[in-house]
Amino acid sequence: MLAPMLLALVAFAVYWRSAAILDGRSTTAMFGADSPHYEYLRRSLVNDRAARFHPLTIVLGLGWMKLLVPLTAWMTPAVLLNGLFATIGAIGVWASTITCASLLPRRVALLGGMLYAASLGIWYFSAIEESKIVTATLSVLYIAAYVRLRDRWTIAGAVGLSIILAMACLNEIVSAGLVAIPVVDALARRGYDARREPWIVAHAMVVPAVWFFLEVFVNGRLIPESAVAEGQSHFNMLLYYLAKNDYGLASIYSFVLNWIFFNIAAPTPTAPLWAQFGGYFVPEFMNYFRSLPTIGVVASLAVIVVASVLPGYRARNLGMAGTLLLALTAYALVRAAFFFFFNPAEPMLFSPAVTLVHWLVLLVPFAASRFPAKGTVLAVLAICL
């Protein structure tokens, strides 16, 4: 338990320091980030749009600033608020490492946590004021709690999982997709029987309950309706984006590239930006081959994939981990499909919530393979990231 905590502390320090650098360079609104909406929290104020769709982040921010008021004699409100998001990101690093320790051999579990911590989407959104790192961390906590519940089911564990789901949906209603994990896992393992596992039905009911609370209480009473479509109900927000989206081949390519690759690592150390999309990388995979670190990332990932599928090295059977990976993949696909149709132009903004899933899909088969230098490959990958 000590190693995950130490890694989380290191991640917190790195994220908090990165926040100061990004603030100084005025680069806190890249990849579609809505950090200006959350900067109101520095003055203990609330932006209506942020509160309408991400109330948990607002409550956490207000509570954090209220609690740490005495520290404003030594630190600016901006530094204090950045500390909250760095802390949330570090909690995700801890939970991801715990999850890796449950599914991977001890010698590579810590490297799995390091890979998650160093992933670009996690690092960047932990270093700015944004709700997306809250969503990502709650997703990781949900996966960690489910892995534990899966091995030893208890009523307390099921209630805890439902509480995490409720918090995730309060921060972003699309977190409802997390329910796919227990549902698909149950189907894959033994076929779902509502009479045998009624807890899954009760667990899923958390989603409509939270949605009703958000639409009727938060949007209906606490926050006045806006004339702007993005400041109305969840349904109006969905229709607004569906009407203006582009679903052409270029859009699909850019979405996949950002969702799967750029969320893990920038395409080059200098990160050339695509001006048309306000701070996104130029959507070209070949940019990874223009520097040694990014070549190292691609080469390491290629070795992991090949070793996991090549007949001479791949694991014969992943056992119970195989059905879990299927369930996690289902969650990742549900989230990807929704956000492609909802907002294909801003994939980096929504991809951190599946970063751990992407890593587990790679690492679990690789760790079970007969490849002789697994630790070395993962260490090289972590260094390059």
C-alpha positions as a Python dict, from the first residue, in 0.01 Angstrom:
ca = {
    (1, 'M'): (0, 0, 0),
    (2, 'L'): (295, 234, 54),
    (3, 'A'): (412, 240, -310),
    (4, 'P'): (75, 360, -452),
    (5, 'M'): (63, 637, -191),
    (6, 'L'): (417, 751, -270),
    (7, 'L'): (343, 751, -643),
    (8, 'A'): (29, 957, -579),
    (9, 'L'): (229, 1210, -374),
    (10, 'V'): (484, 1246, -654),
    (11, 'A'): (201, 1289, -906),
    (12, 'F'): (39, 1555, -686),
    (13, 'A'): (366, 1753, -671),
    (14, 'V'): (417, 1726, -1048),
    (15, 'Y'): (56, 1825, -1127),
    (16, 'W'): (59, 2120, -887),
    (17, 'R'): (389, 2248, -1024),
    (18, 'S'): (263, 2199, -1381),
    (19, 'A'): (-41, 2411, -1293),
    (20, 'A'): (184, 2706, -1206),
    (21, 'I'): (371, 2667, -1536),
    (22, 'L'): (51, 2648, -1742),
    (23, 'D'): (-95, 2947, -1559),
    (24, 'G'): (219, 3146, -1629),
    (25, 'R'): (205, 3059, -1999),
    (26, 'S'): (-172, 3122, -2027),
    (27, 'T'): (-219, 2771, -2168),
    (28, 'T'): (-495, 2643, -1939),
    (29, 'A'): (-769, 2639, -2205),
    (30, 'M'): (-627, 2394, -2460),
    (31, 'F'): (-809, 2086, -2596),
    (32, 'G'): (-1149, 2248, -2548),
    (33, 'A'): (-1102, 2294, -2172),
    (34, 'D'): (-1354, 2519, -1997),
    (35, 'S'): (-1111, 2640, -1732),
    (36, 'P'): (-1241, 3002, -1752),
    (37, 'H'): (-1575, 2872, -1619),
    (38, 'Y'): (-1404, 2728, -1312),
    (39, 'E'): (-1175, 3024, -1245),
    (40, 'Y'): (-1479, 3186, -1082),
    (41, 'L'): (-1412, 2950, -791),
    (42, 'R'): (-1094, 3141, -713),
    (43, 'R'): (-1323, 3416, -585),
    (44, 'S'): (-1574, 3168, -441),
    (45, 'L'): (-1816, 3253, -721),
    (46, 'V'): (-2017, 3016, -943),
    (47, 'N'): (-2047, 3002, -1321),
    (48, 'D'): (-2403, 2894, -1404),
    (49, 'R'): (-2313, 2677, -1702),
    (50, 'A'): (-2050, 2484, -1506),
    (51, 'A'): (-2288, 2440, -1214),
    (52, 'R'): (-2570, 2322, -1441),
    (53, 'F'): (-2380, 2029, -1592),
    (54, 'H'): (-2099, 1965, -1340),
    (55, 'P'): (-2237, 2055, -996),
    (56, 'L'): (-2008, 1819, -804),
    (57, 'T'): (-1696, 2001, -927),
    (58, 'I'): (-1851, 2332, -820),
    (59, 'V'): (-1939, 2202, -473),
    (60, 'L'): (-1590, 2058, -429),
    (61, 'G'): (-1431, 2385, -541),
    (62, 'L'): (-1642, 2603, -314),
    (63, 'G'): (-1585, 2373, -17),
    (64, 'W'): (-1211, 2356, -81),
    (65, 'M'): (-1171, 2733, -104),
    (66, 'K'): (-1383, 2785, 208),
    (67, 'L'): (-1180, 2531, 402),
    (68, 'L'): (-844, 2679, 300),
    (69, 'V'): (-929, 3047, 348),
    (70, 'P'): (-660, 3081, 621),
    (71, 'L'): (-391, 2984, 368),
    (72, 'T'): (-464, 3284, 146),
    (73, 'A'): (-222, 3477, 364),
    (74, 'W'): (60, 3274, 204),
    (75, 'M'): (-85, 3149, -127),
    (76, 'T'): (-296, 3306, -399),
    (77, 'P'): (-647, 3169, -456),
    (78, 'A'): (-533, 3039, -797),
    (79, 'V'): (-257, 2830, -639),
    (80, 'L'): (-495, 2695, -376),
    (81, 'L'): (-760, 2601, -631),
    (82, 'N'): (-502, 2431, -852),
    (83, 'G'): (-411, 2225, -546),
    (84, 'L'): (-763, 2080, -545),
    (85, 'F'): (-744, 1951, -901),
    (86, 'A'): (-389, 1822, -848),
    (87, 'T'): (-517, 1635, -543),
    (88, 'I'): (-807, 1485, -737),
    (89, 'G'): (-569, 1376, -1013),
    (90, 'A'): (-336, 1221, -754),
    (91, 'I'): (-625, 1025, -599),
    (92, 'G'): (-688, 883, -946),
    (93, 'V'): (-322, 780, -969),
    (94, 'W'): (-352, 601, -633),
    (95, 'A'): (-671, 422, -737),
    (96, 'S'): (-528, 326, -1077),
    (97, 'T'): (-219, 176, -910),
    (98, 'I'): (-438, -20, -668),
    (99, 'T'): (-637, -152, -963),
    (100, 'C'): (-321, -249, -1149),
    (101, 'A'): (-197, -429, -837),
    (102, 'S'): (-518, -637, -841),
    (103, 'L'): (-486, -737, -1206),
    (104, 'L'): (-112, -736, -1281),
    (105, 'P'): (195, -903, -1129),
    (106, 'R'): (353, -694, -852),
    (107, 'R'): (668, -626, -1054),
    (108, 'V'): (474, -436, -1321),
    (109, 'A'): (175, -300, -1124),
    (110, 'L'): (359, 15, -1013),
    (111, 'L'): (470, 77, -1371),
    (112, 'G'): (103, 59, -1471),
    (113, 'G'): (24, 335, -1222),
    (114, 'M'): (313, 540, -1357),
    (115, 'L'): (187, 505, -1713),
    (116, 'Y'): (-157, 627, -1608),
    (117, 'A'): (-9, 920, -1415),
    (118, 'A'): (212, 1025, -1707),
    (119, 'S'): (-62, 1004, -1971),
    (120, 'L'): (-110, 1344, -2130),
    (121, 'G'): (-484, 1371, -2072),
    (122, 'I'): (-453, 1288, -1702),
    (123, 'W'): (-148, 1511, -1649),
    (124, 'Y'): (-291, 1814, -1830),
    (125, 'F'): (-640, 1806, -1680),
    (126, 'S'): (-494, 1754, -1330),
    (127, 'A'): (-299, 2076, -1379),
    (128, 'I'): (-588, 2304, -1475),
    (129, 'E'): (-927, 2390, -1331),
    (130, 'E'): (-1163, 2153, -1514),
    (131, 'S'): (-1436, 1905, -1427),
    (132, 'K'): (-1288, 1639, -1653),
    (133, 'I'): (-1024, 1520, -1405),
    (134, 'V'): (-1302, 1478, -1148),
    (135, 'T'): (-1489, 1256, -1396),
    (136, 'A'): (-1169, 1062, -1474),
    (137, 'T'): (-1084, 1002, -1108),
    (138, 'L'): (-1439, 893, -1021),
    (139, 'S'): (-1426, 650, -1316),
    (140, 'V'): (-1101, 504, -1183),
    (141, 'L'): (-1244, 480, -830),
    (142, 'Y'): (-1549, 302, -973),
    (143, 'I'): (-1332, 49, -1157),
    (144, 'A'): (-1115, -7, -848),
    (145, 'A'): (-1424, -58, -630),
    (146, 'Y'): (-1583, -293, -882),
    (147, 'V'): (-1269, -506, -913),
    (148, 'R'): (-1273, -548, -535),
    (149, 'L'): (-1648, -615, -527),
    (150, 'R'): (-1610, -867, -807),
    (151, 'D'): (-1369, -1075, -599),
    (152, 'R'): (-1571, -1049, -278),
    (153, 'W'): (-1929, -928, -303),
    (154, 'T'): (-2074, -752, 3),
    (155, 'I'): (-2373, -526, 56),
    (156, 'A'): (-2143, -252, 182),
    (157, 'G'): (-1929, -284, -131),
    (158, 'A'): (-2233, -262, -359),
    (159, 'V'): (-2359, 47, -173),
    (160, 'G'): (-2015, 205, -200),
    (161, 'L'): (-2007, 139, -574),
    (162, 'S'): (-2350, 301, -609),
    (163, 'I'): (-2232, 607, -416),
    (164, 'I'): (-1937, 646, -653),
    (165, 'L'): (-2174, 612, -950),
    (166, 'A'): (-2403, 879, -806),
    (167, 'M'): (-2110, 1118, -756),
    (168, 'A'): (-1983, 1048, -1108),
    (169, 'C'): (-2326, 1120, -1259),
    (170, 'L'): (-2359, 1437, -1051),
    (171, 'N'): (-2036, 1552, -1206),
    (172, 'E'): (-2122, 1435, -1559),
    (173, 'I'): (-2441, 1250, -1642),
    (174, 'V'): (-2269, 1055, -1922),
    (175, 'S'): (-2089, 865, -1644),
    (176, 'A'): (-2403, 652, -1657),
    (177, 'G'): (-2199, 444, -1903),
    (178, 'L'): (-2009, 298, -1607),
    (179, 'V'): (-2309, 71, -1546),
    (180, 'A'): (-2201, -122, -1856),
    (181, 'I'): (-1911, -267, -1655),
    (182, 'P'): (-2109, -481, -1405),
    (183, 'V'): (-2380, -559, -1661),
    (184, 'V'): (-2146, -688, -1934),
    (185, 'D'): (-1924, -863, -1680),
    (186, 'A'): (-2222, -1052, -1537),
    (187, 'L'): (-2341, -1146, -1886),
    (188, 'A'): (-1997, -1264, -1995),
    (189, 'R'): (-1932, -1471, -1683),
    (190, 'R'): (-2256, -1657, -1630),
    (191, 'G'): (-2544, -1488, -1808),
    (192, 'Y'): (-2744, -1222, -1630),
    (193, 'D'): (-3031, -1325, -1405),
    (194, 'A'): (-3213, -1036, -1236),
    (195, 'R'): (-3342, -1272, -966),
    (196, 'R'): (-2990, -1385, -883),
    (197, 'E'): (-2825, -1043, -900),
    (198, 'P'): (-3093, -784, -819),
    (199, 'W'): (-2826, -546, -694),
    (200, 'I'): (-2731, -455, -1052),
    (201, 'V'): (-3085, -337, -1122),
    (202, 'A'): (-3090, -131, -800),
    (203, 'H'): (-2743, 0, -886),
    (204, 'A'): (-2853, 112, -1234),
    (205, 'M'): (-3149, 302, -1085),
    (206, 'V'): (-2897, 552, -947),
    (207, 'V'): (-2866, 701, -1296),
    (208, 'P'): (-3229, 811, -1353),
    (209, 'A'): (-3247, 929, -991),
    (210, 'V'): (-2947, 1159, -1040),
    (211, 'W'): (-3072, 1276, -1379),
    (212, 'F'): (-3410, 1366, -1226),
    (213, 'F'): (-3234, 1558, -948),
    (214, 'L'): (-3020, 1751, -1198),
    (215, 'E'): (-3305, 1839, -1434),
    (216, 'V'): (-3575, 1918, -1176),
    (217, 'F'): (-3383, 2056, -881),
    (218, 'V'): (-3050, 2191, -1012),
    (219, 'N'): (-3168, 2313, -1354),
    (220, 'G'): (-3528, 2377, -1254),
    (221, 'R'): (-3480, 2565, -928),
    (222, 'L'): (-3121, 2650, -838),
    (223, 'I'): (-3000, 2783, -1174),
    (224, 'P'): (-3205, 3017, -1394),
    (225, 'E'): (-3267, 2899, -1751),
    (226, 'S'): (-3042, 3058, -2012),
    (227, 'A'): (-3138, 3175, -2357),
    (228, 'V'): (-2830, 2996, -2492),
    (229, 'A'): (-2883, 2630, -2588),
    (230, 'E'): (-2568, 2527, -2400),
    (231, 'G'): (-2716, 2675, -2085),
    (232, 'Q'): (-3045, 2486, -2082),
    (233, 'S'): (-3134, 2121, -2017),
    (234, 'H'): (-2917, 1819, -2093),
    (235, 'F'): (-3153, 1731, -2378),
    (236, 'N'): (-3130, 2078, -2535),
    (237, 'M'): (-2753, 2066, -2500),
    (238, 'L'): (-2749, 1733, -2684),
    (239, 'L'): (-2969, 1860, -2969),
    (240, 'Y'): (-2757, 2175, -3001),
    (241, 'Y'): (-2438, 1977, -3061),
    (242, 'L'): (-2594, 1710, -3282),
    (243, 'A'): (-2720, 1981, -3516),
    (244, 'K'): (-2379, 2138, -3572),
    (245, 'N'): (-2143, 1839, -3579),
    (246, 'D'): (-1938, 1709, -3869),
    (247, 'Y'): (-1924, 1329, -3907),
    (248, 'G'): (-1703, 1308, -4214),
    (249, 'L'): (-1395, 1087, -4254),
    (250, 'A'): (-1159, 1364, -4143),
    (251, 'S'): (-1365, 1407, -3827),
    (252, 'I'): (-1358, 1032, -3756),
    (253, 'Y'): (-980, 1017, -3807),
    (254, 'S'): (-915, 1316, -3581),
    (255, 'F'): (-1147, 1179, -3311),
    (256, 'V'): (-981, 835, -3304),
    (257, 'L'): (-632, 986, -3307),
    (258, 'N'): (-708, 1214, -3013),
    (259, 'W'): (-920, 965, -2818),
    (260, 'I'): (-672, 677, -2832),
    (261, 'F'): (-326, 822, -2900),
    (262, 'F'): (-301, 1190, -2812),
    (263, 'N'): (-472, 1127, -2478),
    (264, 'I'): (-175, 904, -2394),
    (265, 'A'): (110, 1113, -2538),
    (266, 'A'): (163, 1430, -2737),
    (267, 'P'): (264, 1360, -3100),
    (268, 'T'): (584, 1564, -3065),
    (269, 'P'): (768, 1733, -2774),
    (270, 'T'): (704, 2073, -2933),
    (271, 'A'): (337, 1986, -2988),
    (272, 'P'): (244, 2185, -3302),
    (273, 'L'): (-113, 2306, -3266),
    (274, 'W'): (-400, 2296, -3508),
    (275, 'A'): (-518, 2656, -3496),
    (276, 'Q'): (-859, 2578, -3642),
    (277, 'F'): (-945, 2373, -3333),
    (278, 'G'): (-814, 2609, -3068),
    (279, 'G'): (-522, 2430, -2910),
    (280, 'Y'): (-552, 2078, -3050),
    (281, 'F'): (-256, 1896, -3202),
    (282, 'V'): (-224, 1870, -3577),
    (283, 'P'): (-418, 1547, -3650),
    (284, 'E'): (-135, 1348, -3807),
    (285, 'F'): (-11, 1018, -3664),
    (286, 'M'): (320, 1050, -3848),
    (287, 'N'): (422, 1334, -3615),
    (288, 'Y'): (511, 1063, -3362),
    (289, 'F'): (810, 971, -3580),
    (290, 'R'): (976, 1313, -3564),
    (291, 'S'): (1150, 1280, -3225),
    (292, 'L'): (1318, 1007, -3019),
    (293, 'P'): (1080, 1019, -2719),
    (294, 'T'): (769, 982, -2932),
    (295, 'I'): (933, 712, -3145),
    (296, 'G'): (1008, 535, -2816),
    (297, 'V'): (642, 557, -2714),
    (298, 'V'): (520, 410, -3044),
    (299, 'A'): (788, 139, -3051),
    (300, 'S'): (714, 32, -2692),
    (301, 'L'): (339, 19, -2756),
    (302, 'A'): (402, -182, -3073),
    (303, 'V'): (606, -438, -2876),
    (304, 'I'): (327, -463, -2616),
    (305, 'V'): (62, -526, -2881),
    (306, 'V'): (270, -776, -3080),
    (307, 'A'): (376, -970, -2770),
    (308, 'S'): (13, -986, -2657),
    (309, 'V'): (-119, -1135, -2983),
    (310, 'L'): (174, -1325, -3138),
    (311, 'P'): (116, -1702, -3103),
    (312, 'G'): (462, -1763, -2959),
    (313, 'Y'): (419, -1516, -2674),
    (314, 'R'): (51, -1449, -2607),
    (315, 'A'): (-120, -1588, -2298),
    (316, 'R'): (-325, -1899, -2359),
    (317, 'N'): (-605, -1789, -2130),
    (318, 'L'): (-669, -1468, -1936),
    (319, 'G'): (-922, -1641, -1712),
    (320, 'M'): (-1156, -1415, -1516),
    (321, 'A'): (-953, -1111, -1623),
    (322, 'G'): (-1072, -1171, -1980),
    (323, 'T'): (-1438, -1107, -1899),
    (324, 'L'): (-1342, -800, -1697),
    (325, 'L'): (-1152, -659, -1995),
    (326, 'L'): (-1458, -723, -2210),
    (327, 'A'): (-1672, -528, -1963),
    (328, 'L'): (-1423, -241, -1944),
    (329, 'T'): (-1403, -230, -2324),
    (330, 'A'): (-1782, -209, -2341),
    (331, 'Y'): (-1773, 96, -2113),
    (332, 'A'): (-1498, 257, -2321),
    (333, 'L'): (-1690, 197, -2645),
    (334, 'V'): (-2016, 335, -2501),
    (335, 'R'): (-1839, 652, -2391),
    (336, 'A'): (-1651, 688, -2720),
    (337, 'A'): (-1966, 638, -2927),
    (338, 'F'): (-2161, 894, -2727),
    (339, 'F'): (-1898, 1163, -2744),
    (340, 'F'): (-1829, 1104, -3112),
    (341, 'F'): (-2192, 1181, -3188),
    (342, 'F'): (-2219, 1450, -2921),
    (343, 'N'): (-1899, 1647, -2982),
    (344, 'P'): (-1646, 1486, -3220),
    (345, 'A'): (-1440, 1806, -3236),
    (346, 'E'): (-1326, 1785, -2870),
    (347, 'P'): (-1225, 1423, -2798),
    (348, 'M'): (-931, 1508, -2571),
    (349, 'L'): (-1171, 1677, -2332),
    (350, 'F'): (-1369, 1360, -2267),
    (351, 'S'): (-1111, 1083, -2313),
    (352, 'P'): (-936, 1089, -1969),
    (353, 'A'): (-1229, 896, -1819),
    (354, 'V'): (-1122, 589, -2021),
    (355, 'T'): (-744, 629, -1995),
    (356, 'L'): (-714, 355, -1732),
    (357, 'V'): (-932, 124, -1941),
    (358, 'H'): (-708, 170, -2243),
    (359, 'W'): (-401, 92, -2034),
    (360, 'L'): (-557, -218, -1878),
    (361, 'V'): (-663, -352, -2218),
    (362, 'L'): (-296, -328, -2319),
    (363, 'L'): (-124, -427, -1995),
    (364, 'V'): (-327, -727, -1873),
    (365, 'P'): (-266, -943, -2185),
    (366, 'F'): (96, -822, -2204),
    (367, 'A'): (165, -906, -1838),
    (368, 'A'): (17, -1253, -1891),
    (369, 'S'): (225, -1314, -2206),
    (370, 'R'): (548, -1513, -2221),
    (371, 'F'): (750, -1217, -2347),
    (372, 'P'): (1082, -1221, -2155),
    (373, 'A'): (1143, -850, -2085),
    (374, 'K'): (805, -707, -1987),
    (375, 'G'): (939, -484, -1708),
    (376, 'T'): (1203, -334, -1935),
    (377, 'V'): (954, -249, -2209),
    (378, 'L'): (715, -84, -1964),
    (379, 'A'): (996, 110, -1798),
    (380, 'V'): (1114, 243, -2134),
    (381, 'L'): (757, 342, -2217),
    (382, 'A'): (714, 522, -1884),
    (383, 'I'): (1040, 715, -1935),
    (384, 'C'): (943, 816, -2288),
    (385, 'L'): (601, 939, -2164),
}
